Amino acid sequence: MRGVLFAISGGFFLTLQSVANARISSSIGTWQAATLTQLTGFVVALMIMLLVRDRTYIHMRRVEPLYLSGGAFAAFILFSNMTAVHELGVTLTISLFLIAQLALALVIDWRGWFGMLRRDLNRTQLLGVVMMIVGILVLKG
């Protein structure tokens, strides 16, 4: 249940972040907004890490370089998200982002990439993605 609550709150925060970033980027520019957002996120994450005080941060040097690319991906995610919100609106942007995430997640699970446990892909999952795509077409009207 805890995981479900975190997933739902993450979805809410992603939507709120998308709207806020799009508004900021209208005033100062997209890459400037992405930089500001990344900096703000870094400061908040650093404060939380220092408040938790579990000292596991000393293991950060052990992280494989490939996985450090996640932070770099965030810059492109922010830029893509802000640009899409301006072009498509919040609803369509978030819908397309979710389908793209789900499709890649299915491939990662199916292929066992990045050390993830390999899982079989089934027709029901593919049907779910197709239904989501149809849902977006209905939303788009």
C-alpha positions as CSV (number, residue, x, y, z in Angstrom):
1,M,0.0,0.0,0.0
2,R,2.9,2.4,0.8
3,G,4.2,2.0,-2.7
4,V,0.8,2.8,-4.2
5,L,0.6,6.0,-2.2
6,F,4.1,7.1,-3.2
7,A,3.3,6.3,-6.9
8,I,0.1,8.4,-6.7
9,S,1.8,11.3,-5.0
10,G,4.6,11.1,-7.5
11,G,2.0,11.4,-10.3
12,F,0.4,14.4,-8.6
13,F,3.8,16.1,-8.1
14,L,4.8,15.4,-11.7
15,T,1.7,17.1,-13.0
16,L,2.1,20.1,-10.6
17,Q,5.8,20.3,-11.6
18,S,4.8,20.3,-15.3
19,V,2.5,23.2,-14.9
20,A,4.9,25.2,-12.7
21,N,7.8,24.6,-15.0
22,A,5.8,25.6,-18.1
23,R,4.8,28.9,-16.4
24,I,8.4,29.6,-15.4
25,S,9.7,28.8,-18.8
26,S,7.3,31.3,-20.4
27,S,9.0,34.0,-18.4
28,I,12.7,33.1,-18.4
29,G,13.2,30.4,-21.1
30,T,13.0,26.7,-21.1
31,W,16.7,25.8,-20.4
32,Q,16.8,28.5,-17.7
33,A,13.7,27.0,-16.1
34,A,15.2,23.5,-16.3
35,T,18.3,24.8,-14.6
36,L,16.4,26.5,-11.9
37,T,14.2,23.4,-11.3
38,Q,17.2,21.1,-11.2
39,L,18.9,23.4,-8.7
40,T,15.9,23.6,-6.5
41,G,15.4,19.9,-6.6
42,F,19.1,19.4,-5.7
43,V,18.8,21.7,-2.7
44,V,15.7,20.1,-1.4
45,A,17.1,16.5,-1.8
46,L,20.3,17.6,-0.1
47,M,18.4,19.1,2.8
48,I,16.3,15.9,3.2
49,M,19.5,13.7,3.0
50,L,21.2,15.8,5.7
51,L,18.0,15.7,7.9
52,V,17.7,11.9,7.6
53,R,21.3,11.4,8.9
54,D,21.5,7.7,8.0
55,R,25.0,8.2,6.6
56,T,24.4,5.9,3.6
57,Y,25.5,8.9,1.4
58,I,29.1,7.7,2.0
59,H,28.3,4.9,-0.5
60,M,27.6,7.3,-3.3
61,R,31.1,6.7,-4.7
62,R,30.1,3.1,-5.4
63,V,27.4,4.0,-7.9
64,E,28.1,2.7,-11.4
65,P,28.8,5.6,-13.8
66,L,26.0,4.4,-16.2
67,Y,23.4,5.0,-13.5
68,L,24.7,8.5,-12.9
69,S,23.1,9.4,-16.3
70,G,19.8,9.5,-14.6
71,G,20.5,13.1,-13.4
72,A,21.5,14.1,-16.9
73,F,18.2,12.6,-18.2
74,A,16.3,14.9,-15.9
75,A,17.5,17.9,-17.8
76,F,16.1,16.5,-21.1
77,I,12.9,15.4,-19.3
78,L,12.3,18.8,-18.0
79,F,13.0,20.5,-21.4
80,S,10.7,18.0,-23.2
81,N,8.0,18.3,-20.6
82,M,7.9,22.1,-20.7
83,T,8.0,22.3,-24.5
84,A,5.2,19.7,-24.8
85,V,3.0,21.5,-22.2
86,H,3.3,24.7,-24.2
87,E,2.5,22.9,-27.5
88,L,-0.1,20.3,-26.4
89,G,-1.4,21.3,-23.0
90,V,-1.1,19.6,-19.6
91,T,-3.5,16.7,-20.1
92,L,-2.1,15.5,-23.5
93,T,1.5,15.9,-22.4
94,I,1.1,13.9,-19.2
95,S,-0.9,11.2,-21.1
96,L,1.8,10.8,-23.7
97,F,4.5,10.8,-21.0
98,L,2.7,8.1,-19.1
99,I,2.4,5.9,-22.3
100,A,6.0,6.4,-23.2
101,Q,7.1,5.5,-19.6
102,L,4.9,2.5,-19.6
103,A,6.0,1.2,-23.0
104,L,9.7,1.5,-22.1
105,A,9.1,0.0,-18.6
106,L,7.5,-3.0,-20.3
107,V,10.5,-3.4,-22.6
108,I,13.0,-3.1,-19.7
109,D,11.1,-5.7,-17.7
110,W,10.7,-8.0,-20.7
111,R,14.4,-7.8,-21.7
112,G,15.8,-7.6,-18.1
113,W,17.8,-4.4,-18.9
114,F,19.7,-2.5,-16.2
115,G,19.9,-5.6,-14.0
116,M,16.1,-5.7,-13.5
117,L,14.4,-9.1,-13.1
118,R,13.3,-10.4,-16.5
119,R,9.5,-10.7,-16.7
120,D,7.4,-12.1,-19.5
121,L,5.4,-9.8,-21.6
122,N,1.8,-10.8,-22.1
123,R,-1.1,-9.9,-24.3
124,T,-3.0,-8.3,-21.5
125,Q,-0.2,-5.8,-20.9
126,L,0.0,-4.9,-24.6
127,L,-3.8,-4.6,-24.7
128,G,-3.6,-2.2,-21.7
129,V,-1.1,0.0,-23.6
130,V,-3.3,0.0,-26.7
131,M,-6.3,1.0,-24.6
132,M,-4.3,3.9,-23.1
133,I,-3.5,5.1,-26.6
134,V,-7.2,4.9,-27.6
135,G,-7.9,6.8,-24.4
136,I,-5.6,9.6,-25.5
137,L,-7.2,9.8,-28.8
138,V,-10.6,10.2,-27.1
139,L,-9.1,12.8,-24.7
140,K,-7.7,14.7,-27.7
141,G,-11.1,14.7,-29.3
